[in-house]
Amino acid sequence: MMAASAEGMMWFWIVVVLIIIGRGKILPSEKPIIIDRKGQYKMELAPGLNLVQPFIEAIAKQLFLHEDTKQNNLEILFRVRDKNIASRKRPFYLLGISLQNGYLFFEARHDPEEQIHPNTTSFESGNKWTVMKDVESAIHTTAKLWAIDLYRVK
């Protein structure tokens, strides 16, 4: 009876150790990823940036687009330094957020030379500052919660 109990405890601890050790890091994909949440947002992630998806989705969940934002075109570009994604060769990535006809677009790229949404730089309605402030507030709040450093690229 005692041997069965000791063997059971041994297996229990082996399982506990395997669960703790088995929580490894998800490896980045080598293919670009495009995620389209119909009616909400679309994101395009460069190869190796699949780990950015939860961060972007947390930002998107904070944004509520009103009917009067349907006509706005807006683009905001951030330089993001995330310790979970950074490497020596790539210490940061660029995150572009744009609003086109009431639909959010997120794009993450490694290379600062790549253009991100070059055709969405103008504002057409009077509430552009409200929308811009909402987007900036959402990204800064999320970055603070996730301990991610970022700054806006002018």
N, CA, C and O atoms as a GROMACS GRO file, in nm:
protein
  616
    1MET      N    1   0.082  -0.119   0.000
    1MET     CA    2   0.000   0.000   0.000
    1MET      C    3   0.087   0.126   0.000
    1MET      O    4   0.058   0.224  -0.069
    2MET      N    5   0.193   0.119   0.080
    2MET     CA    6   0.283   0.234   0.091
    2MET      C    7   0.357   0.258  -0.039
    2MET      O    8   0.381   0.373  -0.074
    3ALA      N    9   0.394   0.154  -0.112
    3ALA     CA   10   0.467   0.166  -0.238
    3ALA      C   11   0.380   0.230  -0.345
    3ALA      O   12   0.429   0.311  -0.424
    4ALA      N   13   0.252   0.196  -0.349
    4ALA     CA   14   0.160   0.255  -0.447
    4ALA      C   15   0.143   0.404  -0.420
    4ALA      O   16   0.134   0.483  -0.514
    5SER      N   17   0.139   0.443  -0.296
    5SER     CA   18   0.124   0.584  -0.260
    5SER      C   19   0.248   0.664  -0.299
    5SER      O   20   0.238   0.774  -0.352
    6ALA      N   21   0.365   0.607  -0.273
    6ALA     CA   22   0.490   0.675  -0.308
    6ALA      C   23   0.503   0.687  -0.459
    6ALA      O   24   0.549   0.790  -0.509
    7GLU      N   25   0.464   0.583  -0.532
    7GLU     CA   26   0.470   0.588  -0.678
    7GLU      C   27   0.372   0.692  -0.733
    7GLU      O   28   0.404   0.764  -0.828
    8GLY      N   29   0.256   0.700  -0.673
    8GLY     CA   30   0.157   0.801  -0.714
    8GLY      C   31   0.207   0.943  -0.691
    8GLY      O   32   0.187   1.030  -0.776
    9MET      N   33   0.271   0.966  -0.578
    9MET     CA   34   0.327   1.098  -0.549
    9MET      C   35   0.439   1.133  -0.645
    9MET      O   36   0.454   1.248  -0.687
   10MET      N   37   0.520   1.031  -0.680
   10MET     CA   38   0.629   1.055  -0.775
   10MET      C   39   0.572   1.099  -0.910
   10MET      O   40   0.620   1.195  -0.970
   11TRP      N   41   0.471   1.030  -0.958
   11TRP     CA   42   0.408   1.065  -1.086
   11TRP      C   43   0.343   1.204  -1.078
   11TRP      O   44   0.348   1.280  -1.175
   12PHE      N   45   0.284   1.237  -0.967
   12PHE     CA   46   0.224   1.368  -0.949
   12PHE      C   47   0.329   1.478  -0.966
   12PHE      O   48   0.306   1.575  -1.038
   13TRP      N   49   0.443   1.462  -0.898
   13TRP     CA   50   0.548   1.563  -0.908
   13TRP      C   51   0.611   1.570  -1.046
   13TRP      O   52   0.651   1.678  -1.091
   14ILE      N   53   0.621   1.458  -1.114
   14ILE     CA   54   0.673   1.458  -1.252
   14ILE      C   55   0.580   1.539  -1.342
   14ILE      O   56   0.626   1.618  -1.424
   15VAL      N   57   0.451   1.518  -1.327
   15VAL     CA   58   0.353   1.592  -1.408
   15VAL      C   59   0.360   1.741  -1.376
   15VAL      O   60   0.356   1.823  -1.468
   16VAL      N   61   0.371   1.778  -1.249
   16VAL     CA   62   0.380   1.919  -1.211
   16VAL      C   63   0.504   1.983  -1.272
   16VAL      O   64   0.496   2.093  -1.326
   17VAL      N   65   0.618   1.916  -1.264
   17VAL     CA   66   0.742   1.970  -1.321
   17VAL      C   67   0.730   1.983  -1.472
   17VAL      O   68   0.775   2.084  -1.528
   18LEU      N   69   0.671   1.886  -1.540
   18LEU     CA   70   0.654   1.894  -1.685
   18LEU      C   71   0.562   2.009  -1.725
   18LEU      O   72   0.586   2.075  -1.826
   19ILE      N   73   0.460   2.033  -1.649
   19ILE     CA   74   0.370   2.145  -1.678
   19ILE      C   75   0.444   2.278  -1.664
   19ILE      O   76   0.430   2.366  -1.748
   20ILE      N   77   0.522   2.290  -1.559
   20ILE     CA   78   0.596   2.415  -1.536
   20ILE      C   79   0.702   2.435  -1.644
   20ILE      O   80   0.714   2.545  -1.698
   21ILE      N   81   0.778   2.333  -1.676
   21ILE     CA   82   0.884   2.343  -1.777
   21ILE      C   83   0.825   2.355  -1.917
   21ILE      O   84   0.882   2.423  -2.002
   22GLY      N   85   0.713   2.290  -1.942
   22GLY     CA   86   0.654   2.286  -2.074
   22GLY      C   87   0.597   2.418  -2.123
   22GLY      O   88   0.563   2.431  -2.240
   23ARG      N   89   0.587   2.516  -2.034
   23ARG     CA   90   0.535   2.646  -2.076
   23ARG      C   91   0.644   2.725  -2.146
   23ARG      O   92   0.698   2.821  -2.089
   24GLY      N   93   0.676   2.687  -2.265
   24GLY     CA   94   0.781   2.753  -2.342
   24GLY      C   95   0.728   2.869  -2.422
   24GLY      O   96   0.608   2.896  -2.424
   25LYS      N   97   0.818   2.936  -2.487
   25LYS     CA   98   0.784   3.051  -2.571
   25LYS      C   99   0.739   3.001  -2.708
   25LYS      O  100   0.798   2.908  -2.764
   26ILE      N  101   0.634   3.063  -2.761
   26ILE     CA  102   0.588   3.029  -2.894
   26ILE      C  103   0.685   3.090  -2.996
   26ILE      O  104   0.716   3.208  -2.989
   27LEU      N  105   0.732   3.008  -3.087
   27LEU     CA  106   0.827   3.058  -3.186
   27LEU      C  107   0.756   3.142  -3.291
   27LEU      O  108   0.644   3.110  -3.332
   28PRO      N  109   0.820   3.251  -3.334
   28PRO     CA  110   0.760   3.335  -3.436
   28PRO      C  111   0.749   3.263  -3.571
   28PRO      O  112   0.832   3.178  -3.605
   29SER      N  113   0.648   3.299  -3.645
   29SER     CA  114   0.626   3.242  -3.777
   29SER      C  115   0.718   3.310  -3.878
   29SER      O  116   0.756   3.425  -3.860
   30GLU      N  117   0.753   3.239  -3.983
   30GLU     CA  118   0.836   3.295  -4.089
   30GLU      C  119   0.752   3.344  -4.206
   30GLU      O  120   0.806   3.383  -4.309
   31LYS      N  121   0.621   3.344  -4.190
   31LYS     CA  122   0.531   3.391  -4.296
   31LYS      C  123   0.453   3.510  -4.243
   31LYS      O  124   0.424   3.518  -4.123
   32PRO      N  125   0.418   3.605  -4.331
   32PRO     CA  126   0.332   3.714  -4.284
   32PRO      C  127   0.195   3.661  -4.244
   32PRO      O  128   0.147   3.563  -4.300
   33ILE      N  129   0.134   3.727  -4.149
   33ILE     CA  130   0.003   3.685  -4.099
   33ILE      C  131  -0.095   3.798  -4.124
   33ILE      O  132  -0.067   3.914  -4.094
   34ILE      N  133  -0.211   3.764  -4.179
   34ILE     CA  134  -0.318   3.862  -4.199
   34ILE      C  135  -0.440   3.811  -4.125
   34ILE      O  136  -0.487   3.699  -4.148
   35ILE      N  137  -0.492   3.894  -4.035
   35ILE     CA  138  -0.610   3.859  -3.957
   35ILE      C  139  -0.716   3.965  -3.983
   35ILE      O  140  -0.691   4.084  -3.966
   36ASP      N  141  -0.833   3.921  -4.024
   36ASP     CA  142  -0.942   4.014  -4.055
   36ASP      C  143  -1.061   3.979  -3.967
   36ASP      O  144  -1.126   3.877  -3.988
   37ARG      N  145  -1.089   4.063  -3.870
   37ARG     CA  146  -1.206   4.048  -3.784
   37ARG      C  147  -1.316   4.133  -3.848
   37ARG      O  148  -1.322   4.254  -3.827
   38LYS      N  149  -1.401   4.069  -3.923
   38LYS     CA  150  -1.503   4.139  -4.003
   38LYS      C  151  -1.580   4.241  -3.919
   38LYS      O  152  -1.631   4.210  -3.811
   39GLY      N  153  -1.588   4.362  -3.970
   39GLY     CA  154  -1.662   4.468  -3.906
   39GLY      C  155  -1.589   4.535  -3.791
   39GLY      O  156  -1.642   4.630  -3.733
   40GLN      N  157  -1.468   4.488  -3.757
   40GLN     CA  158  -1.396   4.546  -3.644
   40GLN      C  159  -1.261   4.602  -3.687
   40GLN      O  160  -1.239   4.723  -3.684
   41TYR      N  161  -1.171   4.512  -3.726
   41TYR     CA  162  -1.037   4.556  -3.764
   41TYR      C  163  -0.969   4.450  -3.848
   41TYR      O  164  -1.014   4.335  -3.857
   42LYS      N  165  -0.859   4.491  -3.909
   42LYS     CA  166  -0.775   4.400  -3.987
   42LYS      C  167  -0.631   4.425  -3.943
   42LYS      O  168  -0.591   4.540  -3.923
   43MET      N  169  -0.555   4.318  -3.929
   43MET     CA  170  -0.414   4.336  -3.895
   43MET      C  171  -0.328   4.255  -3.989
   43MET      O  172  -0.364   4.145  -4.032
   44GLU      N  173  -0.214   4.311  -4.021
   44GLU     CA  174  -0.115   4.243  -4.104
   44GLU      C  175   0.017   4.246  -4.028
   44GLU      O  176   0.069   4.353  -3.994
   45LEU      N  177   0.070   4.127  -4.001
   45LEU     CA  178   0.192   4.115  -3.922
   45LEU      C  179   0.303   4.058  -4.008
   45LEU      O  180   0.287   3.955  -4.073
   46ALA      N  181   0.417   4.126  -4.007
   46ALA     CA  182   0.533   4.080  -4.084
   46ALA      C  183   0.584   3.948  -4.026
   46ALA      O  184   0.554   3.915  -3.911
   47PRO      N  185   0.660   3.873  -4.105
   47PRO     CA  186   0.717   3.748  -4.052
   47PRO      C  187   0.793   3.773  -3.922
   47PRO      O  188   0.870   3.868  -3.911
   48GLY      N  189   0.770   3.687  -3.825
   48GLY     CA  190   0.837   3.699  -3.696
   48GLY      C  191   0.762   3.784  -3.596
   48GLY      O  192   0.804   3.795  -3.481
   49LEU      N  193   0.651   3.845  -3.636
   49LEU     CA  194   0.577   3.931  -3.544
   49LEU      C  195   0.441   3.873  -3.505
   49LEU      O  196   0.352   3.947  -3.465
   50ASN      N  197   0.426   3.742  -3.515
   50ASN     CA  198   0.300   3.681  -3.474
   50ASN      C  199   0.275   3.696  -3.325
   50ASN      O  200   0.160   3.689  -3.281
   51LEU      N  201   0.379   3.716  -3.246
   51LEU     CA  202   0.363   3.734  -3.102
   51LEU      C  203   0.303   3.871  -3.066
   51LEU      O  204   0.268   3.895  -2.951
   52VAL      N  205   0.292   3.959  -3.164
   52VAL     CA  206   0.236   4.093  -3.143
   52VAL      C  207   0.082   4.089  -3.142
   52VAL      O  208   0.019   4.182  -3.093
   53GLN      N  209   0.024   3.984  -3.195
   53GLN     CA  210  -0.121   3.975  -3.211
   53GLN      C  211  -0.199   4.004  -3.082
   53GLN      O  212  -0.292   4.084  -3.087
   54PRO      N  213  -0.168   3.943  -2.967
   54PRO     CA  214  -0.246   3.972  -2.846
   54PRO      C  215  -0.240   4.119  -2.804
   54PRO      O  216  -0.338   4.174  -2.755
   55PHE      N  217  -0.124   4.182  -2.823
   55PHE     CA  218  -0.108   4.323  -2.791
   55PHE      C  219  -0.200   4.409  -2.878
   55PHE      O  220  -0.269   4.498  -2.828
   56ILE      N  221  -0.202   4.382  -3.008
   56ILE     CA  222  -0.285   4.459  -3.100
   56ILE      C  223  -0.434   4.435  -3.070
   56ILE      O  224  -0.513   4.529  -3.074
   57GLU      N  225  -0.471   4.312  -3.042
   57GLU     CA  226  -0.611   4.285  -3.012
   57GLU      C  227  -0.654   4.353  -2.882
   57GLU      O  228  -0.770   4.394  -2.870
   58ALA      N  229  -0.565   4.366  -2.786
   58ALA     CA  230  -0.597   4.438  -2.662
   58ALA      C  231  -0.620   4.586  -2.690
   58ALA      O  232  -0.706   4.649  -2.627
   59ILE      N  233  -0.545   4.642  -2.784
   59ILE     CA  234  -0.565   4.782  -2.824
   59ILE      C  235  -0.701   4.796  -2.892
   59ILE      O  236  -0.779   4.885  -2.859
   60ALA      N  237  -0.728   4.708  -2.987
   60ALA     CA  238  -0.853   4.716  -3.065
   60ALA      C  239  -0.976   4.703  -2.976
   60ALA      O  240  -1.078   4.767  -3.002
   61LYS      N  241  -0.968   4.622  -2.872
   61LYS     CA  242  -1.083   4.605  -2.782
   61LYS      C  243  -1.119   4.733  -2.707
   61LYS      O  244  -1.233   4.750  -2.664
   62GLN      N  245  -1.022   4.822  -2.691
   62GLN     CA  246  -1.047   4.947  -2.620
   62GLN      C  247  -1.111   5.053  -2.708
   62GLN      O  248  -1.166   5.151  -2.658
   63LEU      N  249  -1.104   5.035  -2.838
   63LEU     CA  250  -1.152   5.138  -2.930
   63LEU      C  251  -1.296   5.111  -2.973
   63LEU      O  252  -1.329   5.002  -3.019
   64PHE      N  253  -1.379   5.211  -2.957
   64PHE     CA  254  -1.517   5.204  -3.003
   64PHE      C  255  -1.533   5.314  -3.107
   64PHE      O  256  -1.522   5.432  -3.074
   65LEU      N  257  -1.560   5.276  -3.230
   65LEU     CA  258  -1.572   5.373  -3.337
   65LEU      C  259  -1.717   5.416  -3.352
   65LEU      O  260  -1.806   5.333  -3.370
   66HIS      N  261  -1.740   5.545  -3.345
   66HIS     CA  262  -1.873   5.601  -3.359
   66HIS      C  263  -1.910   5.612  -3.506
   66HIS      O  264  -1.823   5.605  -3.592
   67GLU      N  265  -2.036   5.630  -3.533
   67GLU     CA  266  -2.083   5.645  -3.671
   67GLU      C  267  -2.017   5.763  -3.741
   67GLU      O  268  -1.993   5.757  -3.862
   68ASP      N  269  -1.988   5.870  -3.667
   68ASP     CA  270  -1.932   5.988  -3.731
   68ASP      C  271  -1.785   5.972  -3.769
   68ASP      O  272  -1.727   6.064  -3.827
   69THR      N  273  -1.722   5.859  -3.737
   69THR     CA  274  -1.583   5.836  -3.778
   69THR      C  275  -1.575   5.765  -3.912
   69THR      O  276  -1.465   5.738  -3.959
   70LYS      N  277  -1.687   5.736  -3.973
   70LYS     CA  278  -1.687   5.662  -4.100
   70LYS      C  279  -1.611   5.734  -4.210
   70LYS      O  280  -1.558   5.669  -4.301
   71GLN      N  281  -1.604   5.866  -4.205
   71GLN     CA  282  -1.540   5.942  -4.312
   71GLN      C  283  -1.393   5.975  -4.285
   71GLN      O  284  -1.324   6.027  -4.373
   72ASN      N  285  -1.346   5.946  -4.166
   72ASN     CA  286  -1.209   5.985  -4.131
   72ASN      C  287  -1.105   5.895  -4.194
   72ASN      O  288  -1.122   5.773  -4.205
   73ASN      N  289  -0.997   5.956  -4.235
   73ASN     CA  290  -0.877   5.883  -4.273
   73ASN      C  291  -0.769   5.929  -4.178
   73ASN      O  292  -0.748   6.049  -4.160
   74LEU      N  293  -0.702   5.836  -4.118
   74LEU     CA  294  -0.603   5.872  -4.018
   74LEU      C  295  -0.495   5.766  -4.014
   74LEU      O  296  -0.523   5.647  -4.033
   75GLU      N  297  -0.374   5.807  -3.989
   75GLU     CA  298  -0.264   5.713  -3.971
   75GLU      C  299  -0.176   5.760  -3.857
   75GLU      O  300  -0.138   5.877  -3.850
   76ILE      N  301  -0.145   5.668  -3.769
   76ILE     CA  302  -0.052   5.695  -3.660
   76ILE      C  303   0.052   5.584  -3.663
   76ILE      O  304   0.019   5.466  -3.678
   77LEU      N  305   0.178   5.622  -3.649
   77LEU     CA  306   0.287   5.526  -3.655
   77LEU      C  307   0.364   5.530  -3.523
   77LEU      O  308   0.400   5.637  -3.474
   78PHE      N  309   0.388   5.412  -3.467
   78PHE     CA  310   0.461   5.400  -3.341
   78PHE      C  311   0.583   5.310  -3.359
   78PHE      O  312   0.582   5.215  -3.436
   79ARG      N  313   0.686   5.344  -3.285
   79ARG     CA  314   0.805   5.259  -3.276
   79ARG      C  315   0.790   5.186  -3.142
   79ARG      O  316   0.784   5.249  -3.036
   80VAL      N  317   0.785   5.052  -3.148
   80VAL     CA  318   0.754   4.971  -3.031
   80VAL      C  319   0.874   4.886  -2.992
   80VAL      O  320   0.934   4.819  -3.075
   81ARG      N  321   0.908   4.891  -2.864
   81ARG     CA  322   1.017   4.810  -2.811
   81ARG      C  323   0.957   4.715  -2.708
   81ARG      O  324   0.922   4.755  -2.597
   82ASP      N  325   0.945   4.588  -2.747
   82ASP     CA  326   0.885   4.485  -2.662
   82ASP      C  327   0.992   4.382  -2.629
   82ASP      O  328   1.046   4.317  -2.719
   83LYS      N  329   1.024   4.368  -2.502
   83LYS     CA  330   1.133   4.277  -2.462
   83LYS      C  331   1.106   4.131  -2.499
   83LYS      O  332   1.200   4.053  -2.512
   84ASN      N  333   0.978   4.093  -2.516
   84ASN     CA  334   0.944   3.956  -2.552
   84ASN      C  335   0.964   3.927  -2.701
   84ASN      O  336   0.966   3.811  -2.742
   85ILE      N  337   0.979   4.030  -2.780
   85ILE     CA  338   0.991   4.014  -2.925
   85ILE      C  339   1.126   4.062  -2.976
   85ILE      O  340   1.172   4.018  -3.081
   86ALA      N  341   1.189   4.153  -2.903
   86ALA     CA  342   1.312   4.216  -2.947
   86ALA      C  343   1.428   4.116  -2.958
   86ALA      O  344   1.434   4.017  -2.885
   87SER      N  345   1.517   4.146  -3.048
   87SER     CA  346   1.642   4.072  -3.062
   87SER      C  347   1.753   4.175  -3.086
   87SER      O  348   1.724   4.294  -3.100
   88ARG      N  349   1.876   4.131  -3.089
   88ARG     CA  350   1.985   4.226  -3.114
   88ARG      C  351   1.974   4.291  -3.250
   88ARG      O  352   1.999   4.411  -3.266
   89LYS      N  353   1.936   4.211  -3.349
   89LYS     CA  354   1.924   4.265  -3.484
   89LYS      C  355   1.801   4.352  -3.500
   89LYS      O  356   1.800   4.445  -3.582
   90ARG      N  357   1.697   4.323  -3.423
   90ARG     CA  358   1.570   4.396  -3.434
   90ARG      C  359   1.520   4.435  -3.295
   90ARG      O  360   1.436   4.366  -3.238
   91PRO      N  361   1.572   4.544  -3.241
   91PRO     CA  362   1.533   4.583  -3.105
   91PRO      C  363   1.392   4.642  -3.096
   91PRO      O  364   1.336   4.655  -2.987
   92PHE      N  365   1.334   4.679  -3.210
   92PHE     CA  366   1.201   4.737  -3.211
   92PHE      C  367   1.128   4.698  -3.339
   92PHE      O  368   1.188   4.642  -3.431
   93TYR      N  369   1.000   4.728  -3.344
   93TYR     CA  370   0.922   4.712  -3.467
   93TYR      C  371   0.833   4.834  -3.482
   93TYR      O  372   0.810   4.907  -3.386
   94LEU      N  373   0.782   4.854  -3.601
   94LEU     CA  374   0.692   4.966  -3.628
   94LEU      C  375   0.549   4.916  -3.629
   94LEU      O  376   0.519   4.811  -3.686
   95LEU      N  377   0.462   4.992  -3.565
   95LEU     CA  378   0.319   4.958  -3.563
   95LEU      C  379   0.243   5.076  -3.621
   95LEU      O  380   0.240   5.184  -3.563
   96GLY      N  381   0.181   5.053  -3.735
   96GLY     CA  382   0.097   5.154  -3.798
   96GLY      C  383  -0.049   5.125  -3.769
   96GLY      O  384  -0.094   5.011  -3.782
   97ILE      N  385  -0.122   5.228  -3.729
   97ILE     CA  386  -0.265   5.215  -3.705
   97ILE      C  387  -0.334   5.317  -3.794
   97ILE      O  388  -0.304   5.436  -3.788
   98SER      N  389  -0.427   5.270  -3.874
   98SER     CA  390  -0.499   5.363  -3.961
   98SER      C  391  -0.648   5.336  -3.952
   98SER      O  392  -0.692   5.226  -3.917
   99LEU      N  393  -0.723   5.438  -3.984
   99LEU     CA  394  -0.869   5.431  -3.985
   99LEU      C  395  -0.914   5.472  -4.124
   99LEU      O  396  -0.887   5.583  -4.169
  100GLN      N  397  -0.984   5.382  -4.189
  100GLN     CA  398  -1.034   5.411  -4.324
  100GLN      C  399  -1.180   5.372  -4.329
  100GLN      O  400  -1.216   5.255  -4.311
  101ASN      N  401  -1.265   5.470  -4.354
  101ASN     CA  402  -1.409   5.446  -4.363
  101ASN      C  403  -1.464   5.371  -4.242
  101ASN      O  404  -1.548   5.282  -4.257
  102GLY      N  405  -1.417   5.407  -4.123
  102GLY     CA  406  -1.468   5.347  -4.001
  102GLY      C  407  -1.412   5.210  -3.968
  102GLY      O  408  -1.464   5.143  -3.879
  103TYR      N  409  -1.308   5.167  -4.038
  103TYR     CA  410  -1.251   5.035  -4.019
  103TYR      C  411  -1.105   5.051  -3.976
  103TYR      O  412  -1.030   5.122  -4.043
  104LEU      N  413  -1.064   4.986  -3.869
  104LEU     CA  414  -0.926   4.996  -3.820
  104LEU      C  415  -0.833   4.899  -3.893
  104LEU      O  416  -0.869   4.784  -3.918
  105PHE      N  417  -0.715   4.946  -3.926
  105PHE     CA  418  -0.610   4.864  -3.986
  105PHE      C  419  -0.486   4.875  -3.899
  105PHE      O  420  -0.442   4.985  -3.865
  106PHE      N  421  -0.430   4.760  -3.863
  106PHE     CA  422  -0.305   4.755  -3.788
  106PHE      C  423  -0.202   4.687  -3.876
  106PHE      O  424  -0.231   4.586  -3.941
  107GLU      N  425  -0.083   4.741  -3.877
  107GLU     CA  426   0.024   4.679  -3.955
  107GLU      C  427   0.153   4.685  -3.875
  107GLU      O  428   0.194   4.793  -3.831
  108ALA      N  429   0.218   4.571  -3.857
  108ALA     CA  430   0.344   4.564  -3.783
  108ALA      C  431   0.455   4.521  -3.878
  108ALA      O  432   0.441   4.422  -3.950
  109ARG      N  433   0.563   4.595  -3.878
  109ARG     CA  434   0.678   4.570  -3.966
  109ARG      C  435   0.808   4.585  -3.887
  109ARG      O  436   0.815   4.661  -3.791
  110HIS      N  437   0.910   4.511  -3.929
  110HIS     CA  438   1.043   4.524  -3.870
  110HIS      C  439   1.120   4.639  -3.932
  110HIS      O  440   1.185   4.716  -3.862
  111ASP      N  441   1.112   4.651  -4.062
  111ASP     CA  442   1.197   4.742  -4.138
  111ASP      C  443   1.138   4.882  -4.143
  111ASP      O  444   1.028   4.901  -4.196
  112PRO      N  445   1.209   4.982  -4.088
  112PRO     CA  446   1.156   5.118  -4.091
  112PRO      C  447   1.148   5.178  -4.231
  112PRO      O  448   1.082   5.279  -4.252
  113GLU      N  449   1.217   5.116  -4.327
  113GLU     CA  450   1.213   5.166  -4.464
  113GLU      C  451   1.086   5.126  -4.538
  113GLU      O  452   1.051   5.187  -4.639
  114GLU      N  453   1.015   5.023  -4.487
  114GLU     CA  454   0.892   4.980  -4.552
  114GLU      C  455   0.783   5.083  -4.525
  114GLU      O  456   0.772   5.136  -4.415
  115GLN      N  457   0.704   5.110  -4.626
  115GLN     CA  458   0.593   5.204  -4.608
  115GLN      C  459   0.475   5.133  -4.545
  115GLN      O  460   0.444   5.018  -4.578
  116ILE      N  461   0.411   5.202  -4.454
  116ILE     CA  462   0.292   5.148  -4.389
  116ILE      C  463   0.176   5.240  -4.420
  116ILE      O  464   0.176   5.356  -4.379
  117HIS      N  465   0.079   5.192  -4.493
  117HIS     CA  466  -0.041   5.268  -4.529
  117HIS      C  467  -0.008   5.408  -4.581
  117HIS      O  468  -0.048   5.506  -4.518
  118PRO      N  469   0.063   5.421  -4.693
  118PRO     CA  470   0.103   5.554  -4.739
  118PRO      C  471  -0.014   5.640  -4.787
  118PRO      O  472   0.003   5.761  -4.800
  119ASN      N  473  -0.131   5.583  -4.812
  119ASN     CA  474  -0.240   5.661  -4.868
  119ASN      C  475  -0.342   5.707  -4.764
  119ASN      O  476  -0.451   5.749  -4.801
  120THR      N  477  -0.309   5.701  -4.637
  120THR     CA  478  -0.408   5.738  -4.535
  120THR      C  479  -0.353   5.845  -4.442
  120THR      O  480  -0.349   5.826  -4.321
  121THR      N  481  -0.310   5.955  -4.499
  121THR     CA  482  -0.247   6.057  -4.416
  121THR      C  483  -0.330   6.183  -4.400
  121THR      O  484  -0.287   6.276  -4.333
  122SER      N  485  -0.449   6.189  -4.458
  122SER     CA  486  -0.527   6.311  -4.448
  122SER      C  487  -0.649   6.292  -4.359
  122SER      O  488  -0.698   6.180  -4.342
  123PHE      N  489  -0.695   6.401  -4.302
  123PHE     CA  490  -0.815   6.402  -4.220
  123PHE      C  491  -0.922   6.481  -4.294
  123PHE      O  492  -0.891   6.584  -4.355
  124GLU      N  493  -1.045   6.435  -4.290
  124GLU     CA  494  -1.149   6.505  -4.364
  124GLU      C  495  -1.260   6.561  -4.279
  124GLU      O  496  -1.334   6.647  -4.328
  125SER      N  497  -1.278   6.518  -4.155
  125SER     CA  498  -1.388   6.573  -4.076
  125SER      C  499  -1.336   6.641  -3.952
  125SER      O  500  -1.218   6.631  -3.919
  126GLY      N  501  -1.424   6.711  -3.884
  126GLY     CA  502  -1.385   6.793  -3.771
  126GLY      C  503  -1.347   6.716  -3.646
  126GLY      O  504  -1.284   6.775  -3.558
  127ASN      N  505  -1.381   6.590  -3.634
  127ASN     CA  506  -1.351   6.517  -3.510
  127ASN      C  507  -1.222   6.438  -3.518
  127ASN      O  508  -1.205   6.339  -3.447
  128LYS      N  509  -1.129   6.481  -3.604
  128LYS     CA  510  -1.003   6.407  -3.621
  128LYS      C  511  -0.924   6.400  -3.490
  128LYS      O  512  -0.863   6.297  -3.461
  129TRP      N  513  -0.925   6.507  -3.412
  129TRP     CA  514  -0.845   6.507  -3.290
  129TRP      C  515  -0.905   6.412  -3.186
  129TRP      O  516  -0.830   6.350  -3.110
  130THR      N  517  -1.036   6.400  -3.182
  130THR     CA  518  -1.099   6.307  -3.090
  130THR      C  519  -1.061   6.164  -3.123
  130THR      O  520  -1.026   6.086  -3.034
  131VAL      N  521  -1.068   6.129  -3.250
  131VAL     CA  522  -1.032   5.993  -3.292
  131VAL      C  523  -0.885   5.967  -3.265
  131VAL      O  524  -0.849   5.861  -3.213
  132MET      N  525  -0.800   6.062  -3.300
  132MET     CA  526  -0.656   6.044  -3.278
  132MET      C  527  -0.627   6.028  -3.129
  132MET      O  528  -0.547   5.942  -3.091
  133LYS      N  529  -0.690   6.108  -3.044
  133LYS     CA  530  -0.668   6.098  -2.900
  133LYS      C  531  -0.716   5.963  -2.847
  133LYS      O  532  -0.651   5.904  -2.760
  134ASP      N  533  -0.829   5.913  -2.898
  134ASP     CA  534  -0.880   5.783  -2.855
  134ASP      C  535  -0.782   5.671  -2.890
  134ASP      O  536  -0.755   5.583  -2.809
  135VAL      N  537  -0.730   5.676  -3.013
  135VAL     CA  538  -0.637   5.573  -3.058
  135VAL      C  539  -0.508   5.580  -2.976
  135VAL      O  540  -0.458   5.478  -2.928
  136GLU      N  541  -0.455   5.700  -2.959
  136GLU     CA  542  -0.331   5.716  -2.882
  136GLU      C  543  -0.350   5.675  -2.736
  136GLU      O  544  -0.262   5.612  -2.677
  137SER      N  545  -0.462   5.710  -2.680
  137SER     CA  546  -0.491   5.672  -2.541
  137SER      C  547  -0.497   5.520  -2.527
  137SER      O  548  -0.442   5.464  -2.432
  138ALA      N  549  -0.564   5.454  -2.621
  138ALA     CA  550  -0.576   5.307  -2.616
  138ALA      C  551  -0.440   5.240  -2.626
  138ALA      O  552  -0.412   5.147  -2.551
  139ILE      N  553  -0.356   5.286  -2.718
  139ILE     CA  554  -0.226   5.219  -2.735
  139ILE      C  555  -0.135   5.248  -2.616
  139ILE      O  556  -0.062   5.158  -2.572
  140HIS      N  557  -0.138   5.369  -2.563
  140HIS     CA  558  -0.052   5.399  -2.448
  140HIS      C  559  -0.098   5.325  -2.323
  140HIS      O  560  -0.015   5.276  -2.245
  141THR      N  561  -0.229   5.316  -2.302
  141THR     CA  562  -0.281   5.243  -2.187
  141THR      C  563  -0.244   5.095  -2.196
  141THR      O  564  -0.200   5.036  -2.098
  142THR      N  565  -0.262   5.036  -2.313
  142THR     CA  566  -0.228   4.895  -2.332
  142THR      C  567  -0.079   4.870  -2.316
  142THR      O  568  -0.038   4.773  -2.252
  143ALA      N  569   0.002   4.957  -2.375
  143ALA     CA  570   0.148   4.942  -2.364
  143ALA      C  571   0.192   4.949  -2.218
  143ALA      O  572   0.281   4.874  -2.176
  144LYS      N  573   0.132   5.038  -2.142
  144LYS     CA  574   0.168   5.050  -2.000
  144LYS      C  575   0.132   4.922  -1.925
  144LYS      O  576   0.210   4.874  -1.843
  145LEU      N  577   0.013   4.868  -1.952
  145LEU     CA  578  -0.029   4.744  -1.887
  145LEU      C  579   0.061   4.626  -1.923
  145LEU      O  580   0.086   4.539  -1.840
  146TRP      N  581   0.109   4.624  -2.047
  146TRP     CA  582   0.191   4.513  -2.095
  146TRP      C  583   0.340   4.538  -2.076
  146TRP      O  584   0.422   4.456  -2.117
  147ALA      N  585   0.379   4.650  -2.014
  147ALA     CA  586   0.519   4.688  -1.992
  147ALA      C  587   0.596   4.694  -2.123
  147ALA      O  588   0.706   4.638  -2.135
  148ILE      N  589   0.539   4.762  -2.221
  148ILE     CA  590   0.599   4.777  -2.353
  148ILE      C  591   0.632   4.925  -2.372
  148ILE      O  592   0.549   5.012  -2.344
  149ASP      N  593   0.753   4.953  -2.420
  149ASP     CA  594   0.795   5.091  -2.448
  149ASP      C  595   0.758   5.126  -2.591
  149ASP      O  596   0.779   5.047  -2.683
  150LEU      N  597   0.702   5.246  -2.609
  150LEU     CA  598   0.673   5.290  -2.745
  150LEU      C  599   0.675   5.442  -2.750
  150LEU      O  600   0.656   5.510  -2.650
  151TYR      N  601   0.698   5.492  -2.869
  151TYR     CA  602   0.682   5.635  -2.889
  151TYR      C  603   0.633   5.658  -3.031
  151TYR      O  604   0.658   5.579  -3.122
  152ARG      N  605   0.564   5.768  -3.047
  152ARG     CA  606   0.503   5.798  -3.175
  152ARG      C  607   0.608   5.853  -3.271
  152ARG      O  608   0.690   5.937  -3.234
  153VAL      N  609   0.604   5.805  -3.392
  153VAL     CA  610   0.692   5.851  -3.498
  153VAL      C  611   0.621   5.962  -3.571
  153VAL      O  612   0.508   5.944  -3.617
  154LYS      N  613   0.683   6.076  -3.582
  154LYS     CA  614   0.620   6.192  -3.649
  154LYS      C  615   0.625   6.178  -3.798
  154LYS      O  616   0.577   6.266  -3.870
   0.00000   0.00000   0.00000
